[in-house]
Amino acid sequence: MKTVFLVTIPRVLLGLLFLVSAVDGFWWLATGTNLIHPPTSERGLAFETALQNSGFIWPMVKVVNLTGALSLLFNRAPAFGLALLAPIMAVIVFFHLVLNPQGIPVALIMAVLGVLLVVAYRDRYRALFR
């Protein structure tokens, strides 16, 4: 039961969050519009637009989002999927702390889910720090 609450539920929720983000990002690439776009500050929109207009960062981030999400959802190398998503989660948290305070609650939920999974998979990361 402890495994379900500390590993499975956070893994699935974080996977779904990043899957939705990937689908929305690919939709934007195909159509130029978002399926989901929460309220974003003017500075936040400027940052997002710069990523989208770069021509390579946005697609690369969305491929990483999709890869990490599928890894978490299908429980195939989930520690690797989380390692892929960790830098993106850090940017998302700082984005909301600095540029778009409206999104802080979702960023904090995402961070908590990520920390729960890092703790759960700590044995798989141990070799990285030897």
C-alpha positions as CSV (number, residue, x, y, z in Angstrom):
1,M,0.0,0.0,0.0
2,K,2.9,2.4,0.8
3,T,4.3,1.8,-2.7
4,V,1.1,2.9,-4.3
5,F,1.0,6.2,-2.5
6,L,4.7,7.0,-2.6
7,V,5.6,5.6,-6.1
8,T,2.7,4.6,-8.3
9,I,0.4,7.6,-7.8
10,P,3.1,10.2,-8.1
11,R,4.6,8.4,-11.1
12,V,1.3,8.2,-13.0
13,L,0.3,11.8,-12.1
14,L,3.6,13.2,-13.2
15,G,3.5,11.1,-16.3
16,L,0.1,12.4,-17.2
17,L,1.1,16.0,-16.5
18,F,4.0,15.8,-18.9
19,L,2.0,13.8,-21.5
20,V,-0.6,16.6,-21.6
21,S,2.3,19.1,-21.9
22,A,3.8,17.2,-24.8
23,V,0.5,16.8,-26.6
24,D,-0.2,20.5,-26.2
25,G,3.3,21.4,-27.4
26,F,3.0,19.3,-30.5
27,W,-0.5,20.7,-31.1
28,W,1.1,24.2,-31.0
29,L,3.8,23.1,-33.4
30,A,1.2,21.7,-35.9
31,T,-1.4,24.5,-35.6
32,G,0.1,27.5,-33.9
33,T,-2.5,27.4,-31.2
34,N,-2.6,25.8,-27.7
35,L,-5.2,23.2,-26.6
36,I,-4.6,24.3,-23.0
37,H,-3.1,27.5,-21.9
38,P,-3.4,28.6,-18.3
39,P,-3.3,32.3,-17.4
40,T,0.3,33.5,-18.0
41,S,1.9,36.8,-17.2
42,E,3.2,39.1,-19.9
43,R,6.8,38.2,-19.0
44,G,5.9,34.6,-19.0
45,L,4.3,34.8,-22.4
46,A,7.4,36.5,-23.7
47,F,9.6,33.7,-22.4
48,E,7.3,31.0,-23.8
49,T,7.2,32.8,-27.2
50,A,10.9,33.0,-27.3
51,L,11.2,29.2,-26.8
52,Q,8.6,28.6,-29.4
53,N,10.2,30.9,-31.9
54,S,13.7,29.5,-31.5
55,G,12.7,26.8,-33.9
56,F,14.5,24.0,-32.0
57,I,14.1,24.4,-28.2
58,W,10.3,23.9,-28.1
59,P,10.3,20.7,-30.2
60,M,13.2,19.3,-28.2
61,V,11.6,20.0,-24.9
62,K,8.3,18.4,-26.0
63,V,10.1,15.3,-27.2
64,V,11.8,15.1,-23.8
65,N,8.4,15.6,-22.1
66,L,6.9,12.9,-24.2
67,T,9.8,10.4,-23.6
68,G,9.8,11.0,-19.9
69,A,6.0,10.9,-19.6
70,L,5.8,7.6,-21.5
71,S,8.6,6.1,-19.4
72,L,6.8,7.0,-16.2
73,L,3.3,6.0,-17.4
74,F,4.4,2.6,-18.8
75,N,6.8,2.1,-15.8
76,R,9.7,1.4,-18.3
77,A,12.9,2.8,-16.9
78,P,11.0,5.3,-14.8
79,A,14.1,6.5,-13.0
80,F,15.6,7.4,-16.4
81,G,12.3,9.2,-17.4
82,L,12.4,11.2,-14.2
83,A,16.1,12.1,-14.9
84,L,15.1,13.4,-18.3
85,L,12.3,15.5,-16.8
86,A,14.2,16.8,-13.8
87,P,15.9,19.8,-15.6
88,I,12.6,20.7,-17.3
89,M,10.8,20.6,-13.9
90,A,13.5,22.9,-12.4
91,V,12.9,25.4,-15.2
92,I,9.1,25.2,-14.8
93,V,9.4,25.8,-11.0
94,F,11.7,28.8,-11.5
95,F,9.6,30.1,-14.4
96,H,6.6,30.2,-12.1
97,L,8.5,31.6,-9.1
98,V,10.1,34.4,-11.2
99,L,7.9,35.1,-14.2
100,N,4.4,33.7,-13.6
101,P,3.3,33.5,-10.0
102,Q,-0.2,32.3,-11.0
103,G,1.2,28.8,-11.7
104,I,3.1,28.3,-8.4
105,P,0.5,25.8,-7.0
106,V,0.9,23.5,-10.0
107,A,4.7,23.9,-10.0
108,L,4.8,23.0,-6.3
109,I,2.6,19.9,-6.9
110,M,4.9,18.9,-9.7
111,A,8.0,19.4,-7.5
112,V,6.5,17.4,-4.7
113,L,5.7,14.5,-7.0
114,G,9.2,14.7,-8.4
115,V,10.8,14.6,-5.0
116,L,8.7,11.6,-4.0
117,L,9.9,9.8,-7.0
118,V,13.6,10.8,-6.5
119,V,13.4,9.4,-3.0
120,A,11.7,6.2,-4.3
121,Y,14.3,5.7,-7.0
122,R,17.3,6.9,-4.9
123,D,19.0,3.5,-5.2
124,R,19.0,3.8,-9.0
125,Y,20.7,7.2,-8.8
126,R,23.3,6.3,-6.2
127,A,25.9,5.3,-8.7
128,L,25.8,8.7,-10.3
129,F,27.2,10.3,-7.1
130,R,30.0,7.9,-6.3
